Amino acid sequence: MDQLDSRWSLPPNVFVGGGNDKGDLMKELTFDLVCIGGGAGGLFAASVAKALGAKTCIVEKKRLGGDCTWFGCMPSKALLKSAQTAHTLFHYAQYGLKTQGTFGLDTGHVMAHVRDIVAEIATHHKEEDFRERGIEVIIGTPRFIDSTTLETSEYRIKSKRFIICTGSHPVVFPIDGLKEIGYLTNETVFSLDKLPASLIVLGGGPIGVELSQALGRLGVKINLVEMVDRILFREEPEVSVFVENQLKADGINLFTGRKAVRFRKEDNQVIVTVEDKNGKKEDITSENVLVAIGRAPNLEGLDLQKANVEYTPKGLKVNTYLQTTNPNIFACGDVASPYQFSHVAAYGASVAVRNCLFKRLAWAKVDYNNVTWATFTDPELAHLGLTEEESRKQFERIKIYSTPYTNSDRAVTDLEKKGLVKVITDKKGLILGAHVVGAHAGEIIQGFLIAKSNRIPLSKLAQTLYIYPTLSELVKKTAAKPFVEQGNNPLIKFVIKMMKNI
């Protein structure tokens, strides 16, 4: 690991002349590595850097944990669990159960419960815990003043290396009237004390779909508007249709192939005018609107130009080593990745911190070929690698193997028969993509992820001993199909015949 140049070796807590607009005295600190952002990427990178002996600091604008803890993964999953429980209770008769007397649910405390869950998870990354481990934490709005120096209202921070991992925020397009109606986003919806009677959800991606189903199952009338012709349009169509059908069964109104062109408010109701591809317009009325149409990187206020770091509205310009145009500044997570997921941010952090701390000979390149993700609807949807359409464009010969959830005894016992496993391989049997929709899809796909990452042919997975009865047997049942194909090969049949002694 490189050592700090002597020109950075200033003692900490030195008071220097005014560096902020007010001319106040500021403390000057020096570090080997500064992580700008205290989300998944920053926390992981700082922990690894400290373990490797680097003098490390996290500079976070608000509080540790990032968007996933406070506004994304954690609150949405807590809300989804409450919604799934409510759904199961209302369908008790399917499980051979009867109620005595009247039965009803009060959802008035759900959002408070969600906030309690978030508060508990936030204790997993307290500032004092990081400081006890020797990682400095500075809360304040950071900005670069030159290529080696960061500044907050109280500190001037010099470092040999930086990792920018400031995350992202909801995108809100300038649609006529939207700014004036007081809309919700994933950053504000979990602050509600009372659920609205009805809601327009703008956006049919993972965030919009998850929140639509959760709130719909908790009694909110949902109108989901998506500009393209289907929800979850980045997913394999054959699997996303399961989620679409369930949303409809849950009573959610889907307005696909329509874009919102105008918002207005009348009698405490929000009215959105949507337009289809033929120019036909219609109005949808609800109590409020939730905007979930995408995310943009958090780069505002960093004064990146002073650090010689180039960027676009989509994020920072980085090379395959996650190095920005300033060779001493790296980046990971939503500001530098095509995939906006916490686990991808942590992976990027592992690459960035390695390249920050070690000589070029030991650097690693980022590799997104094995990125997987899940949408935690009911049924869940999990995605790995290429879709069938993408595979056909890139490879001359591919094979498709599918297994319905009805083939799983465990799915039958749990009344979770709605689902599908679909795997795409190349001509050698190596996995190009895997797509699972159904109960615990996010868990089931991990087996395919391990195989794809280690270039294990799909058929090899059939030779593993799986626990019965589990949903994971769907992996084995799917992997057995190319194994059976191999057994039908004339040459293989001949070899088997010659090996038999009965």
Secondary structure, DSSP 8 states (H G I E B T S, - for coil): -----GGG---TTEEES--STT---EEEEEEEEEEE--SHHHHHHHHHHHHTT--EEEEESS-TTHHHHHTSHHHHHHHHHHHHHHHHHHTGGGGT---SS------TTHHHHHHHHHHHHHGGG-HHHHHHTT-EEEES--EEEETTEEE-SSEEEEEEEEEE---EEE-----BTGGGS--B-TTTGGG-SS--SEEEEE--SHHHHHHHHHHHHTT-EEEEEESSSSSSTTS-HHHHHHHHHHHHHTT-EEEETEEEEEEEEETTEEEEEEEETT--EEEEEESEEEE-S-EEE--TTS-GGGGT--EETTEE---TT-B-SSTTEEE-GGGT-SS--HHHHHHHHHHHHHHHHS-GGG------TT-EEEE-SSSEEEEEE--HHHHHHH-S-EEEEEEEGGG-HHHHHTT----EEEEEEETTS-EEEEEEEETTHHHHHHHHHHHHHTT--GGGGGGS---SS-TTHHHHHHHHHHHHHHHTSHHHHHHHHHH---
